[in-house]
Amino acid sequence: MLDQCLSDLSAAQADGNKYFTPVDLTRLMVSAAVPRDGDRVLDPVCGSGGLLVESHRYVHDRVGLHPTMSLVGKEQHMLSSQVARMNLAVRGIAAQILPPGDSLAVPEPEQHDIILANLPFNQSGWAREEETQGGPSRPASAAPLDPRWSKEPPSPGNANAAWIQHIAHALAPKGRAVFLMVDTMASTRKAGPIPRLRERLLRDDLVESVIALPARVSGPSRDTTSCLWVFNKDKSARPGWGTHDRRGQVLFINARNAYEQLPNSRARRLGEKNSASISTTLAAWRGLAEAGSAPPPYQDEPGWSRSCTVTEIAAHEYSLMPTSYAVEPLSREQDTRGRVERLKRELMEQLEEMRDLEPRLLDALEEL
């Protein structure tokens, strides 16, 4: 009954881009993060608190006791923040839902073992120009004000890079993060800050997996295609984790066509079967076993998954787009479709660049 109420509320808020993460995607994200009892879990854009609820359920099902984990959520919108408190309270789950506020305003005050987030895409006007290095009032050579982007500041006109760096900065030494991000952050190849950010993430060996999702499975009004990014600050083999040392490697999963069409509707869902297939592939690649059983073997599957070294990815201009790696041999029809997809991605990149330049152009015009 509560889940249905939350679903109805999400649909009612969809036009305002404040919908909640679907249950099947929530379960996939949590299973990819693998929270453990005692972990500190953060959702910086918690919405209804669904990812925190699922983290608690995931751990409870495995330890058989009331988890001792720390659950922290923050939400900018007052109504969603109130819904999150109610959602957790009626389930008897102890969690700290912080007062409504913008998570990007300041760095997280402490590090977290697990970070989960269904992020807003292409968020404009997220920061004042003077808060980032290189604005008109701040010389490009000046020291950055914020430790989250000490190497290169994100664009003040688009928060995608800021969210990625915010999450990376907040991870504990063995922390893991799973978050949704628009395709352009994985695919843009034109020289600039986005490819440089991907290069830094790969050189720091932070990226563990990138999963291409079908359109319209992350929210009722999201037609933009997106990927699930998985960060892991320790990809080594170790007891209690996985048997495969995956340092210097990234797993790409192409789940673009893994969806269920809802009857008499444009709506789609990932579905339990597809979610389980993704989780199983990631667990096999990690060498991660459930309930003491031997981990399943992993091998690349054309069109579905491929494990790549950072050296291979560097040769592709540090692209993190799964559809560039986990591919099947192309027929003539598929090759034509692939060219159309590439042109579409290039157009999206150009439009994104225009969005980044717009606030700067407006500022320059005002000064005339």
PyMOL commands that set and color helices and strands:
alter all, ss='L'
color gray80, all
select helices_A, chain A and resi 2-16+23-33+50-63+78-90+103-105+129-131+147-149+160-169+184-187+193-203+272-286+310-315+322-324+332-367
alter helices_A, ss='H'
color red, helices_A
select strands_A, chain A and resi 40-43+70-73+96-97+112-118+171-182+207-212+226-232+249-254+260-261+268-269+305-309
alter strands_A, ss='S'
color yellow, strands_A
deselect
rebuild
show_as cartoon
